[in-house]
């Protein structure tokens, strides 16, 4: 059976720290939003058969239906808290066998290795494959639809929340899991490229402003070089990197930094 890969983007406006994160503008004058750069980048990845927005219920989130129409995408409407059910619904709508997951507030994807990880995900018959230990906001995950369904059925409300990979991480013995590491220069615990706080947005706007000629495929390698030339941006991020990475260390301590997309562990 031919595999069909669906990029499922869970979207909502509610947020205790920054409202409407996916709709925040990376480039104010041109009106380029975070979600615009994400979707436009995903459209350049050949292995992704369809992009579907998983929109949270509520009038505040109706704007994402407009985004879907603007971008020529389909969408589903689902429970605000049960994010996992929205990802599953996205895949089911598009007849997907597998789901490609990134978050809708992280504008700069490490797109260079998506095709290779997808190839190995299929070849190894993995249930879940992770690009891990990378700069926060640039990683990605693959799941079979069956793995997501199992997570939803066997898990509880915590596992069905925005912590969509939690059940797989806590029950690794039930799944075949592949974990990949990026090049050493992208293992940076002093940088984050996801927008959760206003300070994150300041940094992502600076990055986009400097590198927008490459948009939507703005290389994370080039982003790191730019930020290293502007250490004041690292200072802006400092209050949030330590706490943020502490909550992400769910696979345990990293091994020696690996080559690009090196398969570091099978489970």
TAVEN-V537850 format. One record per backbone hydrogen bond with DSSP energy under -1.0 kcal/mol. NH is the residue of the N-H (numbers start at 1). CO is the residue of the C=O. E is the energy in kcal/mol with one decimal. If there is no record, write none. Layout:
nh | co | e
NH | CO | E
NH | CO | E
This chain:
nh | co | e
6 | 98 | -2.4
7 | 50 | -2.7
8 | 100 | -1.8
9 | 52 | -2.4
11 | 54 | -2.5
20 | 13 | -3.1
24 | 21 | -1.4
26 | 32 | -3.0
27 | 32 | -1.7
31 | 27 | -1.1
32 | 27 | -1.5
34 | 24 | -2.3
35 | 22 | -2.6
37 | 33 | -1.8
38 | 34 | -2.0
39 | 35 | -2.5
40 | 36 | -2.6
41 | 37 | -1.9
42 | 38 | -2.6
43 | 39 | -2.1
44 | 41 | -1.5
45 | 42 | -1.6
48 | 45 | -1.4
49 | 5 | -2.1
50 | 5 | -1.3
52 | 7 | -2.7
53 | 74 | -2.0
54 | 9 | -3.3
55 | 76 | -2.7
56 | 11 | -2.2
57 | 78 | -2.2
61 | 58 | -1.6
62 | 59 | -1.4
64 | 61 | -1.8
65 | 62 | -1.3
66 | 62 | -1.1
67 | 63 | -2.0
68 | 64 | -2.3
69 | 65 | -2.0
70 | 66 | -2.7
71 | 67 | -2.2
73 | 68 | -3.2
76 | 53 | -2.5
78 | 55 | -2.5
83 | 81 | -2.1
84 | 160 | -2.0
87 | 83 | -1.9
88 | 84 | -2.2
89 | 85 | -2.3
90 | 86 | -2.2
91 | 87 | -1.9
92 | 88 | -2.5
93 | 89 | -2.5
94 | 90 | -1.5
95 | 92 | -1.2
96 | 91 | -3.3
97 | 4 | -2.3
98 | 4 | -2.0
99 | 143 | -3.3
100 | 6 | -2.7
101 | 141 | -3.0
106 | 103 | -1.1
110 | 138 | -2.3
111 | 109 | -2.0
114 | 111 | -1.4
117 | 113 | -2.2
118 | 114 | -2.4
119 | 115 | -2.1
120 | 116 | -2.2
121 | 117 | -2.8
122 | 118 | -2.0
123 | 119 | -2.6
124 | 120 | -2.7
125 | 122 | -1.3
126 | 121 | -2.2
127 | 176 | -2.9
128 | 176 | -1.7
129 | 142 | -2.3
130 | 178 | -2.5
131 | 140 | -2.4
132 | 180 | -2.4
135 | 186 | -1.1
138 | 135 | -2.3
141 | 101 | -1.6
142 | 129 | -2.8
143 | 99 | -2.1
144 | 127 | -2.3
145 | 97 | -2.8
148 | 144 | -1.7
149 | 145 | -2.4
150 | 146 | -2.4
151 | 147 | -2.2
152 | 148 | -2.2
153 | 149 | -2.5
154 | 150 | -2.7
155 | 151 | -1.7
160 | 156 | -1.3
164 | 162 | -1.7
166 | 163 | -2.0
169 | 165 | -2.3
170 | 166 | -2.3
171 | 167 | -1.3
174 | 171 | -1.9
175 | 172 | -1.4
178 | 128 | -2.3
179 | 265 | -2.1
180 | 130 | -2.8
181 | 262 | -1.6
186 | 183 | -2.0
187 | 184 | -1.8
188 | 186 | -1.1
193 | 136 | -3.6
195 | 105 | -2.4
201 | 197 | -1.5
202 | 198 | -1.8
203 | 199 | -1.8
204 | 200 | -2.6
205 | 201 | -2.4
206 | 202 | -1.8
207 | 203 | -2.5
208 | 204 | -2.5
209 | 205 | -2.7
210 | 206 | -1.8
211 | 207 | -2.1
212 | 208 | -1.3
214 | 211 | -2.2
215 | 212 | -1.3
217 | 214 | -1.1
218 | 216 | -1.5
223 | 219 | -1.9
224 | 220 | -2.4
225 | 221 | -1.9
226 | 222 | -2.4
227 | 223 | -2.8
228 | 224 | -2.5
229 | 225 | -1.2
230 | 227 | -1.2
233 | 230 | -2.4
235 | 231 | -1.7
236 | 232 | -1.5
237 | 233 | -1.6
238 | 234 | -1.4
240 | 237 | -2.5
241 | 237 | -1.3
244 | 240 | -1.8
245 | 241 | -2.8
246 | 242 | -1.6
247 | 243 | -1.4
250 | 248 | -2.6
262 | 259 | -2.2
264 | 179 | -2.4
265 | 179 | -1.3
267 | 177 | -2.7
